[in-house]
Amino acid sequence: MKVSFLVIVALIGGVLFNSANVMALHHEPQNEQASDGKMADNEGIVVSTIDSGGYTYMELENGDHKFWIAAPATQVNKGDHIRFFGSMVMTNFTSKTLNRTFGTIVFVSSTQVKKQ
């Protein structure tokens, strides 16, 4: 009886924690472009960049809104359309490597250049 109980537990664990299910649990929905042609909230056009301390700081513009994000060091160019994922907003963040305080900055886990 003990063996069959352990087998059942192992089977349930395998079903619950297989790679497809784990990926589904961590999948972030990609905010698609709104039907009115506006960019999604997790997108922007690169206005300026600063590389420092293993991060790329990007000033993005989305409509009439400009904001800063910080991502793991990445190569981007002014004018690139960026989509970002895994965000955490921080206020009054001081970067010691830049000797600068950002009123609001969004730390992101990854970015991608969106093809037009």
PATIGU-286243 format. One record per residue (C-alpha): residue number from 1; residue in one letter; chain; x, y, z. Coordinates in steps of 0.5 Angstrom, whole numbers. Example, Ala and Ser with C-alpha at 12.3 -4.5 7.8 and 13.67 -1.06 7.14 Angstrom:
[1, "A", "A", [25, -9, 16]]
[2, "S", "A", [27, -2, 14]]
# end
This chain:
[1, "M", "A", [0, 0, 0]]
[2, "K", "A", [6, 5, 2]]
[3, "V", "A", [9, 4, -5]]
[4, "S", "A", [2, 5, -9]]
[5, "F", "A", [1, 12, -5]]
[6, "L", "A", [8, 14, -7]]
[7, "V", "A", [7, 12, -14]]
[8, "I", "A", [1, 16, -14]]
[9, "V", "A", [4, 22, -11]]
[10, "A", "A", [10, 22, -16]]
[11, "L", "A", [5, 22, -21]]
[12, "I", "A", [1, 28, -19]]
[13, "G", "A", [8, 32, -18]]
[14, "G", "A", [10, 30, -25]]
[15, "V", "A", [4, 32, -28]]
[16, "L", "A", [3, 39, -23]]
[17, "F", "A", [11, 41, -24]]
[18, "N", "A", [12, 39, -31]]
[19, "S", "A", [16, 44, -35]]
[20, "A", "A", [10, 46, -39]]
[21, "N", "A", [6, 47, -33]]
[22, "V", "A", [12, 51, -30]]
[23, "M", "A", [12, 55, -36]]
[24, "A", "A", [5, 57, -36]]
[25, "L", "A", [5, 59, -29]]
[26, "H", "A", [11, 64, -30]]
[27, "H", "A", [8, 66, -37]]
[28, "E", "A", [7, 74, -37]]
[29, "P", "A", [2, 76, -42]]
[30, "Q", "A", [4, 80, -47]]
[31, "N", "A", [0, 87, -48]]
[32, "E", "A", [-1, 87, -55]]
[33, "Q", "A", [-2, 94, -59]]
[34, "A", "A", [-9, 97, -57]]
[35, "S", "A", [-14, 97, -63]]
[36, "D", "A", [-13, 105, -63]]
[37, "G", "A", [-6, 104, -65]]
[38, "K", "A", [-3, 106, -58]]
[39, "M", "A", [3, 102, -55]]
[40, "A", "A", [1, 98, -50]]
[41, "D", "A", [3, 100, -43]]
[42, "N", "A", [10, 95, -43]]
[43, "E", "A", [13, 99, -49]]
[44, "G", "A", [16, 105, -51]]
[45, "I", "A", [21, 108, -56]]
[46, "V", "A", [28, 109, -54]]
[47, "V", "A", [29, 117, -53]]
[48, "S", "A", [36, 116, -49]]
[49, "T", "A", [40, 110, -46]]
[50, "I", "A", [46, 110, -40]]
[51, "D", "A", [50, 104, -39]]
[52, "S", "A", [52, 103, -32]]
[53, "G", "A", [53, 98, -26]]
[54, "G", "A", [51, 92, -31]]
[55, "Y", "A", [44, 95, -32]]
[56, "T", "A", [42, 99, -39]]
[57, "Y", "A", [38, 105, -36]]
[58, "M", "A", [33, 107, -42]]
[59, "E", "A", [29, 113, -42]]
[60, "L", "A", [22, 111, -46]]
[61, "E", "A", [17, 115, -49]]
[62, "N", "A", [10, 112, -50]]
[63, "G", "A", [5, 117, -53]]
[64, "D", "A", [6, 124, -49]]
[65, "H", "A", [9, 120, -43]]
[66, "K", "A", [16, 119, -42]]
[67, "F", "A", [19, 114, -36]]
[68, "W", "A", [26, 111, -35]]
[69, "I", "A", [27, 103, -34]]
[70, "A", "A", [33, 99, -32]]
[71, "A", "A", [34, 92, -35]]
[72, "P", "A", [40, 88, -35]]
[73, "A", "A", [46, 90, -40]]
[74, "T", "A", [43, 90, -47]]
[75, "Q", "A", [44, 93, -53]]
[76, "V", "A", [39, 98, -56]]
[77, "N", "A", [39, 104, -60]]
[78, "K", "A", [36, 111, -60]]
[79, "G", "A", [29, 110, -64]]
[80, "D", "A", [28, 103, -62]]
[81, "H", "A", [21, 100, -60]]
[82, "I", "A", [22, 96, -54]]
[83, "R", "A", [17, 92, -50]]
[84, "F", "A", [19, 90, -43]]
[85, "F", "A", [17, 84, -38]]
[86, "G", "A", [17, 83, -31]]
[87, "S", "A", [17, 90, -28]]
[88, "M", "A", [18, 93, -21]]
[89, "V", "A", [17, 100, -20]]
[90, "M", "A", [21, 104, -15]]
[91, "T", "A", [20, 111, -13]]
[92, "N", "A", [26, 116, -11]]
[93, "F", "A", [31, 111, -13]]
[94, "T", "A", [38, 113, -13]]
[95, "S", "A", [44, 110, -17]]
[96, "K", "A", [50, 110, -14]]
[97, "T", "A", [54, 108, -20]]
[98, "L", "A", [50, 114, -24]]
[99, "N", "A", [50, 119, -18]]
[100, "R", "A", [43, 120, -20]]
[101, "T", "A", [36, 120, -17]]
[102, "F", "A", [30, 118, -21]]
[103, "G", "A", [24, 120, -19]]
[104, "T", "A", [21, 114, -21]]
[105, "I", "A", [24, 108, -25]]
[106, "V", "A", [21, 101, -27]]
[107, "F", "A", [26, 95, -26]]
[108, "V", "A", [25, 90, -31]]
[109, "S", "A", [27, 83, -32]]
[110, "S", "A", [28, 83, -40]]
[111, "T", "A", [27, 87, -46]]
[112, "Q", "A", [26, 86, -53]]
[113, "V", "A", [26, 90, -59]]
[114, "K", "A", [19, 90, -62]]
[115, "K", "A", [20, 89, -70]]
[116, "Q", "A", [15, 94, -73]]
# end
